[in-house]
Amino acid sequence: MGFKEQPFTIAMLSIHSSPIGELGKRDTGGMSVYIRELARVLGQQGHRIDIFTRLQDPRGACRLELCRNVRLIQLPVGTHGAMPTLALCPHLREFARRLEQFRVAEGLHYDLIHSHYWLSGQVGRWLRERWRVPHMIMFHTLGALKNMMVKEERESELRVASERDLVQTCQRILVATAREKEHLGRYYGARSEKIRIVPCGVDLDRFHPMDKKQARQRLGFAGDSAIVLFVGRLLPIKGADRLLHAMSCLKDRNGMRLVVVGGDDVQTPASQKLRCLSRELGLQDAVEFAGRVEHEKLPPYYCAADVVVLPSHYESFGLVALEALASGTPVVATAVGAMDSIIRQGESGEIVANGSPLLLAAAIDRFLARRLNGGISAAAIRATVEGFAWSRVASAVAREYAAMVGDIVKGEK
């Protein structure tokens, strides 16, 4: 059997963030969706995946069957509940030890390790040395880039140094965009031949156009006023404050509403800061903070909106934009992540180069005018991203697994 057809047994590591965690909290975002969906489809394709994460709730099961060929293994390390990423560092060796105990007890052999985020990469590197199998890492975001883009949300020197070290020691680095590949080379000295580009995917069955009026009725949005939507964690790097300033430039538009989806709780400092800003800008009656929404409940929000805005300072991909487009809703975004490859400028959305609130406002205004005049087909917008189905993404990742394992075998001969 050739490597392309070979089913793999994969140890997938996501230590600090569970793929079944509450989406929208600080450490549970697009990466968790990516891991869950990638593993689900790889499992459907015949591969076996064990996803290892930290057990946060002592009442939870240590082993869960997520779907066909996919298990979630939760290992009890550290304290109960959420832990800051740096606080997890002293527990990484223990995590690796418990994972190895599980493997031995189950009599398992893993063909490869796929780590997500730098903390998991550290454990993946140790296990790779012990198991003598290839190690692929996907960082999802880079500490050096975050430090450049948002000064008030500094990443530790430990993270940056660890990422730089992992770039040199792993066998493959998976990125979702050519932009992220360029960043790895520029800021971490990553060799181009070690990096592979595979985009993120979207569940086209879950995210699809639906009748706008029905979507609004489901959510309790009354009237026909224009709706602008933001979906994301309420962190400085996501740029929600930029969007509020942009909305202040449009506040004279009768009945316009901004719906903000995301955030742990209405009482968190980040949420309170944005609420305070909305009052300062005189937008308190035009902004609705919907709080955290489960991933499976997001589709009607996308379909109820006239335009989705992604005003981030930095994204490694920008999954929200892909979900919005699959739902048939145009996207106005900053020039981050995969926006230049998934947005058709002037057709399915618009990219605002420098994130200026004035330019964001102008782009929002243009798409609201076109949308309300019936000038954009939801089906046509969706058609632009139908090539991003998870089945294609998973197959591309599996090919990279095969190539990586094949290279190791060749090197041993």
C-alpha positions as a Markdown table, in Angstrom:
| # | Residue | x | y | z |
|---|---|---|---|---|
| 1 | Met | 0.0 | 0.0 | 0.0 |
| 2 | Gly | 1.4 | 3.4 | -1.0 |
| 3 | Phe | 1.7 | 6.2 | 1.6 |
| 4 | Lys | -1.1 | 8.2 | 0.0 |
| 5 | Glu | -3.5 | 5.3 | 0.7 |
| 6 | Gln | -2.2 | 4.4 | 4.1 |
| 7 | Pro | -4.5 | 5.1 | 7.1 |
| 8 | Phe | -2.5 | 6.7 | 9.9 |
| 9 | Thr | -2.8 | 6.5 | 13.7 |
| 10 | Ile | -2.3 | 10.1 | 14.9 |
| 11 | Ala | -1.5 | 11.6 | 18.2 |
| 12 | Met | -3.0 | 15.1 | 18.0 |
| 13 | Leu | -2.1 | 17.5 | 20.8 |
| 14 | Ser | -4.1 | 20.5 | 21.9 |
| 15 | Ile | -3.1 | 20.8 | 25.6 |
| 16 | His | -4.4 | 24.2 | 26.6 |
| 17 | Ser | -7.6 | 24.3 | 24.5 |
| 18 | Ser | -10.1 | 21.5 | 24.2 |
| 19 | Pro | -11.8 | 21.0 | 20.8 |
| 20 | Ile | -15.1 | 20.6 | 22.7 |
| 21 | Gly | -14.5 | 23.7 | 24.9 |
| 22 | Glu | -16.9 | 26.6 | 25.1 |
| 23 | Leu | -16.3 | 28.5 | 21.9 |
| 24 | Gly | -15.7 | 32.2 | 22.4 |
| 25 | Lys | -13.8 | 32.0 | 25.7 |
| 26 | Arg | -10.3 | 33.3 | 25.8 |
| 27 | Asp | -8.5 | 30.0 | 24.9 |
| 28 | Thr | -11.3 | 28.5 | 22.8 |
| 29 | Gly | -11.6 | 29.9 | 19.3 |
| 30 | Gly | -10.9 | 29.0 | 15.7 |
| 31 | Met | -8.2 | 26.6 | 16.6 |
| 32 | Ser | -10.6 | 24.4 | 18.5 |
| 33 | Val | -13.0 | 24.4 | 15.5 |
| 34 | Tyr | -10.1 | 23.5 | 13.2 |
| 35 | Ile | -8.9 | 20.6 | 15.3 |
| 36 | Arg | -12.4 | 19.2 | 15.8 |
| 37 | Glu | -13.4 | 19.4 | 12.2 |
| 38 | Leu | -10.1 | 18.2 | 10.8 |
| 39 | Ala | -10.1 | 15.2 | 13.1 |
| 40 | Arg | -13.8 | 14.4 | 12.3 |
| 41 | Val | -13.2 | 14.2 | 8.6 |
| 42 | Leu | -9.8 | 12.4 | 8.9 |
| 43 | Gly | -11.7 | 9.9 | 10.9 |
| 44 | Gln | -14.3 | 9.5 | 8.2 |
| 45 | Gln | -11.5 | 8.9 | 5.7 |
| 46 | Gly | -10.2 | 6.0 | 7.8 |
| 47 | His | -7.5 | 7.5 | 9.9 |
| 48 | Arg | -7.5 | 7.0 | 13.7 |
| 49 | Ile | -7.0 | 10.1 | 15.8 |
| 50 | Asp | -6.5 | 10.5 | 19.6 |
| 51 | Ile | -6.7 | 14.2 | 20.6 |
| 52 | Phe | -4.9 | 14.8 | 23.8 |
| 53 | Thr | -5.9 | 17.8 | 26.0 |
| 54 | Arg | -5.9 | 18.8 | 29.6 |
| 55 | Leu | -8.8 | 17.7 | 31.9 |
| 56 | Gln | -10.2 | 20.9 | 33.3 |
| 57 | Asp | -13.3 | 19.5 | 35.1 |
| 58 | Pro | -12.6 | 16.6 | 37.4 |
| 59 | Arg | -16.1 | 15.4 | 36.9 |
| 60 | Gly | -15.5 | 15.0 | 33.2 |
| 61 | Ala | -14.7 | 11.8 | 31.4 |
| 62 | Cys | -11.0 | 11.1 | 30.8 |
| 63 | Arg | -11.9 | 9.5 | 27.5 |
| 64 | Leu | -14.6 | 10.5 | 25.0 |
| 65 | Glu | -15.6 | 9.0 | 21.6 |
| 66 | Leu | -16.2 | 12.1 | 19.6 |
| 67 | Cys | -17.0 | 10.5 | 16.3 |
| 68 | Arg | -15.9 | 7.7 | 14.1 |
| 69 | Asn | -12.2 | 6.9 | 14.7 |
| 70 | Val | -11.8 | 10.0 | 16.9 |
| 71 | Arg | -11.2 | 10.0 | 20.6 |
| 72 | Leu | -10.7 | 12.8 | 23.0 |
| 73 | Ile | -8.2 | 11.9 | 25.8 |
| 74 | Gln | -8.3 | 14.3 | 28.7 |
| 75 | Leu | -5.3 | 14.1 | 31.0 |
| 76 | Pro | -5.4 | 15.5 | 34.6 |
| 77 | Val | -2.5 | 17.9 | 35.1 |
| 78 | Gly | -2.4 | 21.2 | 36.9 |
| 79 | Thr | -5.2 | 22.8 | 38.8 |
| 80 | His | -8.9 | 22.5 | 38.0 |
| 81 | Gly | -10.5 | 24.9 | 35.6 |
| 82 | Ala | -8.9 | 27.2 | 33.1 |
| 83 | Met | -5.2 | 28.0 | 33.5 |
| 84 | Pro | -3.2 | 30.8 | 31.9 |
| 85 | Thr | -0.9 | 29.4 | 29.2 |
| 86 | Leu | 2.3 | 30.3 | 31.1 |
| 87 | Ala | 1.0 | 28.6 | 34.2 |
| 88 | Leu | 0.8 | 25.4 | 32.2 |
| 89 | Cys | 4.5 | 25.4 | 31.3 |
| 90 | Pro | 5.7 | 23.6 | 34.6 |
| 91 | His | 3.1 | 20.9 | 33.9 |
| 92 | Leu | 4.1 | 20.0 | 30.4 |
| 93 | Arg | 6.6 | 17.2 | 31.4 |
| 94 | Glu | 3.8 | 15.7 | 33.5 |
| 95 | Phe | 1.4 | 15.8 | 30.6 |
| 96 | Ala | 4.0 | 14.0 | 28.4 |
| 97 | Arg | 4.5 | 11.4 | 31.1 |
| 98 | Arg | 0.7 | 10.7 | 31.5 |
| 99 | Leu | 0.3 | 10.6 | 27.7 |
| 100 | Glu | 3.1 | 8.0 | 27.5 |
| 101 | Gln | 1.5 | 6.0 | 30.3 |
| 102 | Phe | -1.8 | 6.0 | 28.4 |
| 103 | Arg | -0.1 | 4.9 | 25.2 |
| 104 | Val | 1.7 | 2.0 | 26.9 |
| 105 | Ala | -1.4 | 0.9 | 28.7 |
| 106 | Glu | -3.4 | 0.9 | 25.5 |
| 107 | Gly | -0.6 | -0.9 | 23.6 |
| 108 | Leu | -0.7 | 1.8 | 20.9 |
| 109 | His | 1.8 | 2.9 | 18.3 |
| 110 | Tyr | 1.3 | 6.3 | 16.7 |
| 111 | Asp | 2.6 | 7.0 | 13.2 |
| 112 | Leu | 3.0 | 10.7 | 13.7 |
| 113 | Ile | 2.4 | 13.6 | 16.1 |
| 114 | His | 0.4 | 16.7 | 15.1 |
| 115 | Ser | 0.8 | 19.5 | 17.6 |
| 116 | His | -1.3 | 22.6 | 17.8 |
| 117 | Tyr | 0.1 | 25.7 | 19.4 |
| 118 | Trp | 3.5 | 26.2 | 21.0 |
| 119 | Leu | 2.7 | 24.5 | 24.3 |
| 120 | Ser | 1.6 | 21.3 | 22.5 |
| 121 | Gly | 4.7 | 21.6 | 20.3 |
| 122 | Gln | 6.9 | 21.3 | 23.4 |
| 123 | Val | 5.3 | 18.1 | 24.4 |
| 124 | Gly | 5.3 | 16.9 | 20.8 |
| 125 | Arg | 9.0 | 17.4 | 20.5 |
| 126 | Trp | 9.7 | 15.3 | 23.6 |
| 127 | Leu | 7.4 | 12.5 | 22.4 |
| 128 | Arg | 9.0 | 12.6 | 19.0 |
| 129 | Glu | 12.4 | 12.0 | 20.5 |
| 130 | Arg | 11.0 | 9.0 | 22.5 |
| 131 | Trp | 8.8 | 7.5 | 19.8 |
| 132 | Arg | 11.0 | 8.2 | 16.8 |
| 133 | Val | 8.1 | 9.3 | 14.7 |
| 134 | Pro | 7.7 | 12.5 | 12.7 |
| 135 | His | 6.3 | 15.6 | 14.3 |
| 136 | Met | 4.2 | 18.2 | 12.5 |
| 137 | Ile | 3.2 | 21.5 | 14.2 |
| 138 | Met | 0.7 | 24.2 | 13.4 |
| 139 | Phe | 1.2 | 27.3 | 15.5 |
| 140 | His | -2.2 | 28.9 | 14.6 |
| 141 | Thr | -0.8 | 32.3 | 15.8 |
| 142 | Leu | 2.7 | 33.5 | 16.3 |
| 143 | Gly | 3.9 | 35.3 | 19.4 |
| 144 | Ala | 6.3 | 37.6 | 17.6 |
| 145 | Leu | 3.5 | 38.8 | 15.3 |
| 146 | Lys | 1.0 | 39.4 | 18.1 |
| 147 | Asn | 3.6 | 41.5 | 19.9 |
| 148 | Met | 4.1 | 43.6 | 16.8 |
| 149 | Met | 0.4 | 44.1 | 16.2 |
| 150 | Val | -1.1 | 44.7 | 19.6 |
| 151 | Lys | 1.1 | 46.3 | 22.3 |
| 152 | Glu | -1.3 | 45.9 | 25.2 |
| 153 | Glu | -1.5 | 42.1 | 24.7 |
| 154 | Arg | 2.1 | 41.1 | 25.0 |
| 155 | Glu | 3.2 | 37.5 | 24.6 |
| 156 | Ser | 6.0 | 36.2 | 26.7 |
| 157 | Glu | 9.6 | 35.9 | 25.6 |
| 158 | Leu | 9.3 | 32.2 | 26.6 |
| 159 | Arg | 6.6 | 31.7 | 23.9 |
| 160 | Val | 8.6 | 33.5 | 21.2 |
| 161 | Ala | 11.8 | 31.6 | 22.1 |
| 162 | Ser | 9.9 | 28.3 | 22.2 |
| 163 | Glu | 8.3 | 28.9 | 18.8 |
| 164 | Arg | 11.7 | 29.8 | 17.3 |
| 165 | Asp | 13.2 | 26.5 | 18.7 |
| 166 | Leu | 10.3 | 24.4 | 17.5 |
| 167 | Val | 10.6 | 25.8 | 14.0 |
| 168 | Gln | 14.1 | 24.2 | 13.9 |
| 169 | Thr | 13.3 | 20.9 | 15.5 |
| 170 | Cys | 10.0 | 19.7 | 14.0 |
| 171 | Gln | 9.8 | 17.8 | 10.7 |
| 172 | Arg | 6.9 | 19.9 | 9.2 |
| 173 | Ile | 5.2 | 23.2 | 9.9 |
| 174 | Leu | 1.6 | 23.4 | 8.6 |
| 175 | Val | 0.2 | 26.9 | 7.9 |
| 176 | Ala | -3.1 | 28.1 | 6.5 |
| 177 | Thr | -1.8 | 30.9 | 4.3 |
| 178 | Ala | 1.2 | 32.0 | 2.3 |
| 179 | Arg | 1.3 | 35.1 | 4.5 |
| 180 | Glu | 1.9 | 33.0 | 7.6 |
| 181 | Lys | 4.7 | 31.1 | 5.7 |
| 182 | Glu | 6.3 | 34.4 | 5.0 |
| 183 | His | 6.1 | 35.4 | 8.6 |
| 184 | Leu | 7.7 | 32.2 | 9.8 |
| 185 | Gly | 10.6 | 32.8 | 7.5 |
| 186 | Arg | 11.1 | 36.4 | 8.3 |
| 187 | Tyr | 10.7 | 36.3 | 12.1 |
| 188 | Tyr | 11.8 | 32.8 | 13.0 |
| 189 | Gly | 14.2 | 31.8 | 10.2 |
| 190 | Ala | 12.0 | 28.8 | 9.2 |
| 191 | Arg | 13.3 | 27.0 | 6.1 |
| 192 | Ser | 10.8 | 27.3 | 3.2 |
| 193 | Glu | 11.0 | 23.6 | 2.3 |
| 194 | Lys | 9.8 | 22.6 | 5.8 |
| 195 | Ile | 6.6 | 24.6 | 5.5 |
| 196 | Arg | 3.4 | 23.3 | 3.9 |
| 197 | Ile | 0.3 | 25.5 | 3.1 |
| 198 | Val | -3.1 | 24.0 | 3.6 |
| 199 | Pro | -6.1 | 26.4 | 4.1 |
| 200 | Cys | -8.7 | 26.1 | 6.8 |
| 201 | Gly | -12.0 | 24.6 | 5.9 |
| 202 | Val | -15.7 | 25.3 | 6.5 |
| 203 | Asp | -18.7 | 23.0 | 7.2 |
| 204 | Leu | -20.7 | 23.7 | 4.1 |
| 205 | Asp | -23.7 | 21.7 | 5.4 |
| 206 | Arg | -23.9 | 23.8 | 8.6 |
| 207 | Phe | -23.1 | 27.2 | 7.1 |
| 208 | His | -25.3 | 27.9 | 4.1 |
| 209 | Pro | -27.7 | 30.7 | 3.0 |
| 210 | Met | -31.1 | 30.8 | 4.6 |
| 211 | Asp | -34.0 | 33.3 | 4.4 |
| 212 | Lys | -32.9 | 36.5 | 6.1 |
| 213 | Lys | -36.4 | 37.2 | 7.5 |
| 214 | Gln | -36.6 | 33.8 | 9.0 |
| 215 | Ala | -33.1 | 34.0 | 10.4 |
| 216 | Arg | -34.0 | 37.3 | 12.1 |
| 217 | Gln | -37.2 | 35.9 | 13.5 |
| 218 | Arg | -35.3 | 33.0 | 15.0 |
| 219 | Leu | -33.0 | 35.4 | 16.8 |
| 220 | Gly | -35.7 | 37.8 | 17.8 |
| 221 | Phe | -34.4 | 40.7 | 15.7 |
| 222 | Ala | -37.4 | 42.8 | 14.8 |
| 223 | Gly | -37.8 | 45.1 | 11.8 |
| 224 | Asp | -35.9 | 45.4 | 8.5 |
| 225 | Ser | -33.0 | 47.6 | 9.7 |
| 226 | Ala | -29.5 | 47.0 | 8.5 |
| 227 | Ile | -27.5 | 44.6 | 10.7 |
| 228 | Val | -23.7 | 44.6 | 10.9 |
| 229 | Leu | -22.2 | 41.5 | 12.6 |
| 230 | Phe | -19.0 | 40.9 | 14.6 |
| 231 | Val | -18.1 | 37.4 | 15.7 |
| 232 | Gly | -15.0 | 36.7 | 17.8 |
| 233 | Arg | -13.4 | 36.7 | 21.1 |
| 234 | Leu | -13.4 | 40.2 | 22.8 |
| 235 | Leu | -9.6 | 40.5 | 22.8 |
| 236 | Pro | -7.7 | 43.6 | 21.7 |
| 237 | Ile | -6.2 | 41.8 | 18.8 |
| 238 | Lys | -9.7 | 41.2 | 17.3 |
| 239 | Gly | -10.2 | 44.9 | 16.8 |
| 240 | Ala | -13.8 | 45.2 | 17.9 |
| 241 | Asp | -13.0 | 48.8 | 19.1 |
| 242 | Arg | -12.1 | 49.7 | 15.5 |
| 243 | Leu | -15.5 | 48.5 | 14.5 |
| 244 | Leu | -17.2 | 50.6 | 17.1 |
| 245 | His | -15.4 | 53.7 | 15.9 |
| 246 | Ala | -16.4 | 52.8 | 12.3 |
| 247 | Met | -20.0 | 52.5 | 13.4 |
| 248 | Ser | -19.9 | 55.9 | 15.0 |
| 249 | Cys | -19.2 | 57.3 | 11.5 |
| 250 | Leu | -22.4 | 55.6 | 10.4 |
| 251 | Lys | -24.6 | 56.3 | 13.4 |
| 252 | Asp | -26.9 | 58.6 | 11.4 |
| 253 | Arg | -28.2 | 55.7 | 9.3 |
| 254 | Asn | -31.7 | 55.1 | 10.6 |
| 255 | Gly | -32.1 | 51.9 | 12.6 |
| 256 | Met | -28.7 | 50.4 | 11.9 |
| 257 | Arg | -27.6 | 47.8 | 14.5 |
| 258 | Leu | -24.3 | 46.2 | 15.3 |
| 259 | Val | -24.5 | 42.8 | 16.8 |
| 260 | Val | -21.4 | 41.6 | 18.7 |
| 261 | Val | -21.2 | 37.9 | 19.2 |
| 262 | Gly | -18.4 | 36.7 | 21.6 |
| 263 | Gly | -17.0 | 37.0 | 25.0 |
| 264 | Asp | -16.9 | 34.9 | 28.1 |
| 265 | Asp | -19.3 | 36.9 | 30.1 |
| 266 | Val | -20.9 | 40.4 | 30.0 |
| 267 | Gln | -18.9 | 41.3 | 33.2 |
| 268 | Thr | -15.4 | 40.6 | 31.8 |
| 269 | Pro | -13.0 | 43.6 | 31.6 |
| 270 | Ala | -12.8 | 43.3 | 27.8 |
| 271 | Ser | -16.6 | 43.3 | 27.4 |
| 272 | Gln | -17.0 | 46.1 | 29.8 |
| 273 | Lys | -14.4 | 48.2 | 28.0 |
| 274 | Leu | -16.2 | 47.8 | 24.7 |
| 275 | Arg | -19.6 | 48.6 | 26.4 |
| 276 | Cys | -18.0 | 51.7 | 27.9 |
| 277 | Leu | -16.6 | 52.7 | 24.4 |
| 278 | Ser | -20.0 | 52.3 | 22.8 |
| 279 | Arg | -21.5 | 54.7 | 25.4 |
| 280 | Glu | -18.7 | 57.2 | 24.8 |
| 281 | Leu | -19.4 | 57.1 | 21.1 |
| 282 | Gly | -23.2 | 57.4 | 21.6 |
| 283 | Leu | -23.9 | 54.0 | 20.2 |
| 284 | Gln | -25.4 | 52.3 | 23.3 |
| 285 | Asp | -28.8 | 52.0 | 21.5 |
| 286 | Ala | -27.3 | 50.7 | 18.3 |
| 287 | Val | -25.1 | 48.0 | 19.6 |
| 288 | Glu | -26.3 | 44.6 | 21.0 |
| 289 | Phe | -23.8 | 42.5 | 22.9 |
| 290 | Ala | -25.1 | 39.0 | 22.3 |
| 291 | Gly | -22.4 | 37.2 | 24.4 |
| 292 | Arg | -21.0 | 33.8 | 23.7 |
| 293 | Val | -22.9 | 31.7 | 21.2 |
| 294 | Glu | -22.3 | 28.0 | 20.6 |
| 295 | His | -20.8 | 27.2 | 17.2 |
| 296 | Glu | -23.7 | 25.2 | 16.0 |
| 297 | Lys | -26.0 | 28.2 | 16.8 |
| 298 | Leu | -24.0 | 30.7 | 14.7 |
| 299 | Pro | -25.6 | 30.1 | 11.2 |
| 300 | Pro | -28.7 | 32.2 | 11.7 |
| 301 | Tyr | -26.6 | 35.1 | 13.0 |
| 302 | Tyr | -24.5 | 35.1 | 9.7 |
| 303 | Cys | -27.7 | 34.9 | 7.6 |
| 304 | Ala | -29.5 | 37.6 | 9.6 |
| 305 | Ala | -26.7 | 40.1 | 9.0 |
| 306 | Asp | -26.3 | 42.3 | 5.9 |
| 307 | Val | -22.5 | 42.4 | 6.3 |
| 308 | Val | -20.0 | 40.7 | 8.6 |
| 309 | Val | -16.9 | 42.7 | 9.7 |
| 310 | Leu | -13.6 | 41.2 | 10.6 |
| 311 | Pro | -11.5 | 44.2 | 11.9 |
| 312 | Ser | -8.7 | 42.1 | 13.4 |
| 313 | His | -5.1 | 43.4 | 13.8 |
| 314 | Tyr | -3.9 | 39.8 | 13.2 |
| 315 | Glu | -5.3 | 36.5 | 12.1 |
| 316 | Ser | -3.5 | 33.3 | 11.0 |
| 317 | Phe | -6.5 | 32.6 | 8.8 |
| 318 | Gly | -9.8 | 34.2 | 9.7 |
| 319 | Leu | -12.4 | 31.3 | 10.0 |
| 320 | Val | -15.3 | 33.7 | 10.7 |
| 321 | Ala | -15.0 | 35.3 | 7.3 |
| 322 | Leu | -15.1 | 31.8 | 5.7 |
| 323 | Glu | -18.2 | 30.9 | 7.6 |
| 324 | Ala | -19.9 | 34.2 | 6.7 |
| 325 | Leu | -19.2 | 33.8 | 3.0 |
| 326 | Ala | -20.4 | 30.2 | 3.1 |
| 327 | Ser | -23.6 | 31.6 | 4.6 |
| 328 | Gly | -23.9 | 34.0 | 1.6 |
| 329 | Thr | -23.1 | 37.1 | 3.6 |
| 330 | Pro | -20.5 | 39.6 | 2.4 |
| 331 | Val | -17.4 | 40.4 | 4.5 |
| 332 | Val | -15.6 | 43.6 | 5.2 |
| 333 | Ala | -12.2 | 42.8 | 6.7 |
| 334 | Thr | -8.7 | 44.1 | 7.4 |
| 335 | Ala | -5.8 | 42.7 | 5.3 |
| 336 | Val | -5.1 | 39.7 | 7.6 |
| 337 | Gly | -4.9 | 35.9 | 7.3 |
| 338 | Ala | -6.5 | 34.5 | 4.2 |
| 339 | Met | -8.7 | 37.5 | 3.4 |
| 340 | Asp | -6.9 | 38.1 | 0.0 |
| 341 | Ser | -7.6 | 34.5 | -1.1 |
| 342 | Ile | -11.2 | 34.1 | 0.1 |
| 343 | Ile | -12.7 | 37.6 | -0.5 |
| 344 | Arg | -13.4 | 38.7 | -4.0 |
| 345 | Gln | -12.8 | 42.4 | -3.8 |
| 346 | Gly | -15.9 | 44.4 | -4.5 |
| 347 | Glu | -17.9 | 41.2 | -5.1 |
| 348 | Ser | -18.2 | 39.1 | -2.0 |
| 349 | Gly | -16.6 | 41.7 | 0.2 |
| 350 | Glu | -13.9 | 44.3 | 0.6 |
| 351 | Ile | -10.4 | 44.3 | 2.2 |
| 352 | Val | -9.5 | 47.5 | 4.0 |
| 353 | Ala | -5.7 | 47.8 | 3.9 |
| 354 | Asn | -4.9 | 49.7 | 7.1 |
| 355 | Gly | -7.8 | 49.0 | 9.3 |
| 356 | Ser | -8.8 | 52.7 | 9.5 |
| 357 | Pro | -12.3 | 53.1 | 11.1 |
| 358 | Leu | -13.1 | 55.7 | 8.4 |
| 359 | Leu | -12.2 | 53.2 | 5.6 |
| 360 | Leu | -14.0 | 50.4 | 7.4 |
| 361 | Ala | -17.1 | 52.7 | 7.6 |
| 362 | Ala | -16.9 | 53.5 | 3.9 |
| 363 | Ala | -16.7 | 49.8 | 3.0 |
| 364 | Ile | -19.5 | 48.9 | 5.3 |
| 365 | Asp | -21.6 | 51.6 | 3.8 |
| 366 | Arg | -21.0 | 50.5 | 0.2 |
| 367 | Phe | -22.0 | 46.9 | 0.9 |
| 368 | Leu | -25.0 | 47.8 | 2.9 |
| 369 | Ala | -26.2 | 50.0 | 0.0 |
| 370 | Arg | -25.7 | 47.1 | -2.5 |
| 371 | Arg | -27.2 | 44.5 | -0.2 |
| 372 | Leu | -30.3 | 46.5 | 0.6 |
| 373 | Asn | -30.8 | 47.2 | -3.1 |
| 374 | Gly | -30.7 | 43.5 | -3.8 |
| 375 | Gly | -27.5 | 43.7 | -5.8 |
| 376 | Ile | -25.7 | 40.7 | -4.3 |
| 377 | Ser | -26.7 | 37.1 | -4.6 |
| 378 | Ala | -26.2 | 35.0 | -1.5 |
| 379 | Ala | -25.7 | 31.9 | -3.7 |
| 380 | Ala | -23.1 | 33.7 | -5.7 |
| 381 | Ile | -21.2 | 34.7 | -2.5 |
| 382 | Arg | -21.3 | 31.1 | -1.2 |
| 383 | Ala | -20.0 | 29.7 | -4.5 |
| 384 | Thr | -16.8 | 31.6 | -4.1 |
| 385 | Val | -15.8 | 29.4 | -1.1 |
| 386 | Glu | -17.2 | 26.0 | -2.0 |
| 387 | Gly | -13.6 | 24.8 | -2.6 |
| 388 | Phe | -12.9 | 25.1 | 1.1 |
| 389 | Ala | -15.0 | 22.0 | 2.2 |
| 390 | Trp | -13.4 | 20.1 | 5.1 |
| 391 | Ser | -13.2 | 17.0 | 3.0 |
| 392 | Arg | -10.7 | 18.7 | 0.7 |
| 393 | Val | -8.7 | 20.2 | 3.5 |
| 394 | Ala | -8.5 | 16.9 | 5.4 |
| 395 | Ser | -7.3 | 15.1 | 2.2 |
| 396 | Ala | -4.6 | 17.7 | 1.7 |
| 397 | Val | -3.4 | 17.4 | 5.3 |
| 398 | Ala | -3.4 | 13.6 | 5.0 |
| 399 | Arg | -1.2 | 13.9 | 1.9 |
| 400 | Glu | 1.2 | 16.0 | 4.0 |
| 401 | Tyr | 1.2 | 13.3 | 6.7 |
| 402 | Ala | 2.1 | 10.7 | 4.0 |
| 403 | Ala | 4.9 | 12.8 | 2.5 |
| 404 | Met | 6.3 | 13.5 | 6.0 |
| 405 | Val | 6.3 | 9.8 | 7.0 |
| 406 | Gly | 7.6 | 8.9 | 3.6 |
| 407 | Asp | 10.6 | 11.2 | 4.0 |
| 408 | Ile | 11.4 | 9.6 | 7.4 |
| 409 | Val | 11.3 | 6.1 | 5.9 |
| 410 | Lys | 13.6 | 7.2 | 3.0 |
| 411 | Gly | 16.0 | 8.7 | 5.5 |
| 412 | Glu | 16.2 | 5.5 | 7.4 |
| 413 | Lys | 17.0 | 3.3 | 4.4 |
